[in-house]
Amino acid sequence: MTRIRLASITELDKGQTKKFRYTQDGVPREGFLARLENCWVAYENRCRHIAISLDLDDGVFFTDDGKYFFCQTHGAVYEPETGLCVHGPCKDASLFSLPVKNDDESVWLELE
């Protein structure tokens, strides 16, 4: 198992995100970590409509009201807790979830 430290638990406030790089199956990838109300989530930074990043390399993933993640190119809207697309061209598809764990100090990506 590969364990990568993504952030300290105090680094992000609720509704903030942080991009990171990782390798899976020998392929370099980009992901993003988000701190939600009661949990942390991480997803591959790739829209399910067309394989491009959700953000425009600016680190913006939440809608203006902070309720959803969205693809800045196509307007696909995703539930943060589940990654499910609830509106847009890839409705009912889900972002690729990444397994994260947190302890008293840090948030970790844990890959097989």
C-alpha positions as CSV (number, residue, x, y, z in Angstrom):
1,M,0.0,0.0,0.0
2,T,1.2,3.5,-0.8
3,R,0.4,6.2,1.7
4,I,0.8,9.9,0.7
5,R,0.4,12.8,3.1
6,L,-2.0,15.3,1.4
7,A,-2.4,18.0,4.1
8,S,-2.4,18.8,7.8
9,I,-5.9,18.7,9.3
10,T,-5.6,22.4,10.0
11,E,-4.5,23.4,6.5
12,L,-8.0,23.6,4.9
13,D,-11.2,25.1,6.3
14,K,-14.6,23.7,5.4
15,G,-15.3,24.3,1.7
16,Q,-11.6,24.5,0.7
17,T,-9.8,22.3,-1.7
18,K,-6.2,21.4,-2.5
19,K,-4.8,19.8,-5.7
20,F,-2.2,17.0,-5.5
21,R,-0.3,14.7,-7.8
22,Y,-0.1,10.9,-7.5
23,T,0.7,7.8,-9.6
24,Q,-1.8,5.0,-10.0
25,D,-1.1,1.9,-12.1
26,G,2.1,3.6,-13.3
27,V,0.2,6.6,-14.7
28,P,0.8,10.1,-13.2
29,R,-2.5,11.7,-12.2
30,E,-3.9,14.8,-10.5
31,G,-6.4,14.7,-7.7
32,F,-8.1,17.2,-5.4
33,L,-8.8,17.0,-1.7
34,A,-11.8,18.8,-0.2
35,R,-12.8,19.4,3.4
36,L,-16.5,19.1,3.8
37,E,-18.7,19.8,6.8
38,N,-18.0,16.5,8.6
39,C,-15.5,14.7,6.4
40,W,-12.6,14.8,3.9
41,V,-13.0,13.6,0.3
42,A,-10.6,13.2,-2.6
43,Y,-11.3,12.6,-6.3
44,E,-9.3,12.3,-9.4
45,N,-9.4,15.8,-11.1
46,R,-11.1,14.5,-14.2
47,C,-14.5,15.3,-15.6
48,R,-16.6,12.3,-16.4
49,H,-17.9,13.9,-19.6
50,I,-14.6,14.4,-21.3
51,A,-11.3,13.5,-19.6
52,I,-10.1,17.0,-18.7
53,S,-9.6,18.6,-15.3
54,L,-12.6,20.1,-13.5
55,D,-10.8,23.3,-12.7
56,L,-9.1,25.6,-15.2
57,D,-5.8,25.1,-13.4
58,D,-7.0,27.6,-10.8
59,G,-7.9,25.2,-8.0
60,V,-11.6,26.2,-8.1
61,F,-13.9,23.2,-7.7
62,F,-16.9,24.4,-5.7
63,T,-19.9,26.2,-7.2
64,D,-20.3,29.8,-6.1
65,D,-22.7,28.8,-3.3
66,G,-20.3,26.1,-2.1
67,K,-22.8,23.3,-2.4
68,Y,-21.4,21.3,-5.3
69,F,-18.2,20.6,-7.3
70,F,-18.4,21.6,-11.0
71,C,-16.6,21.3,-14.2
72,Q,-15.6,24.8,-15.4
73,T,-15.5,23.7,-19.0
74,H,-18.8,21.8,-19.4
75,G,-20.8,22.8,-16.4
76,A,-21.3,19.3,-15.0
77,V,-22.3,19.5,-11.3
78,Y,-21.3,16.9,-8.8
79,E,-22.3,16.1,-5.2
80,P,-19.2,16.6,-3.0
81,E,-20.0,13.7,-0.6
82,T,-20.5,11.1,-3.4
83,G,-19.0,12.5,-6.6
84,L,-22.2,11.8,-8.4
85,C,-23.0,14.1,-11.3
86,V,-26.5,15.5,-10.7
87,H,-26.6,17.9,-13.6
88,G,-24.9,18.3,-16.9
89,P,-23.6,16.2,-19.8
90,C,-22.5,13.2,-17.7
91,K,-25.5,13.0,-15.4
92,D,-25.5,9.9,-13.2
93,A,-21.8,9.2,-13.7
94,S,-19.5,9.6,-10.7
95,L,-16.1,11.2,-10.2
96,F,-13.3,8.7,-9.4
97,S,-13.1,8.6,-5.6
98,L,-9.7,8.3,-3.9
99,P,-9.4,6.7,-0.5
100,V,-8.4,9.1,2.2
101,K,-7.9,8.7,5.9
102,N,-7.2,11.2,8.6
103,D,-5.5,11.0,12.0
104,D,-5.1,13.7,14.6
105,E,-2.5,15.6,12.5
106,S,-2.8,14.8,8.8
107,V,-5.0,13.6,5.8
108,W,-3.5,10.7,3.8
109,L,-4.2,9.2,0.4
110,E,-4.0,5.4,0.7
111,L,-3.6,3.6,-2.6
112,E,-3.3,-0.2,-3.1
